[in-house]
Every structure is written in structure tokens, then in C-alpha cells.
Amino acid sequence: MFKVWLRIFLLAGLLFGAVRLAEAGETLSGVGFGDSLMAGYQLGPGEAFPDRLQAALRSEGHDVTIANAGVSGDTTADGLARLDWSVPDGTDFVILELGANDALRGLSPDITRANLDKMISRLKERGIDVILAGMLAPPNMGEDYAAKFDAIFPELAEKYKLPFHRFFLDGAITDRAKLLGDGMHPNPAGVDAMVAKILPVMRDYLAARGD
């Protein structure tokens, strides 16, 4: 009889422990999905945007991981083609940052919009939250192009009710001291400035999730 009661006691303890773990919650799994701006072009280990954002959020007590799924040179078409295998099952959220290379190549904003729309739709169908990082067209593309391109991101954010960061390069692009020699990609100081700009959006998103 003693052994029976011991087994019941041990089982109850295991169940109680499981409940406590469930209450404590699990680590949120995120993916930074984008181009060279996300990948960390010419940056060292731990210096890319996903790494620095993860570190900043953890320093505030948020239990998150953010994998780096940035690929230099990717357009929105490239991102759409690799989306399903680049974002694994079990991912809680994706920071979607694509479109800069579309604008640099002068691709039709209609194509960019359609590709981003499909990516957002696919991720939401999989139960994955999307945080949309906006992009602005370079000045040399002209006012008409910029008007069509720049409108893509806020309009998609409104359509899908997404957490939205207006301009991914905010905090870096207007300061040469925060850019690499090419004048386009952020250096480590630039990445930290970009992280600081997106943190309010991330805090609101995590608060809405109850994290």
C-alpha cells in the first residue's frame, strides 16, 4: 500500500510541475525574414539586426529568440519562393522586411505589393504573427514611383491589422557614421539605432500577447 501511495504522490508531483511549467510559458520563437539589411551584410557574429533585437528584448525580461533568415540580394519574389522552408513550423512571429531590392531594381510596386500580400497571407494561415517592417523608395526613383511604393507597407499593415514599423532603416540611413562605406547598409552602431526605433513596436506586440 505504501508503494501505491508513493506512486500517487510522485505522479501528483509530476503533474503539478507540468502545470507550473505551462503557467510559466514558453520561449517565443521569432524569425527575422528579409534581405541584406536583416542578414547583417559585412557585420560580425552577433551584430546583425535579429541578434541585437533579441539581446535588447531579453535585457528587458522578454523570453524570446529571433532567428536570422535574411538573404542578401533578396527581392520580394525571392522571399516568397523560399518563405515556407525558411520559416519553420513552431515559429510564433516573423519580422517581415523585404522590398528594398525591388525598389533599387525599379520593379513594379504592384509586383512588390502582391508578393508581400502573399507572404503575409501564408504566414497567417500557418498561425504565425507578422510584424511588418516598412521600406521607402530611394529618391532617385522619382515621386510617382515613391508614392506607389511607399504606400504598400502601411496599406498592407492596415489590411491585415499588423504591428507596423514604418521604415526599417530609421535611425541609421540619415547618419553616415552609422553606415558602412557603401552608404546603404548599417554598421553595428546603425543596427543598434534601428533596434531602438523598432523596440516600441515590439514591446506593444509582446504586451498584446501577454509576454
Helices and strands as residue ranges (DSSP letters): H 2-24, E 28-34, H 36-39, H 49-59, E 64-70, H 76-86, E 93-97, H 100-104, H 109-125, E 129-133, G 139-141, H 143-160, E 164-165, G 176-178, H 188-209
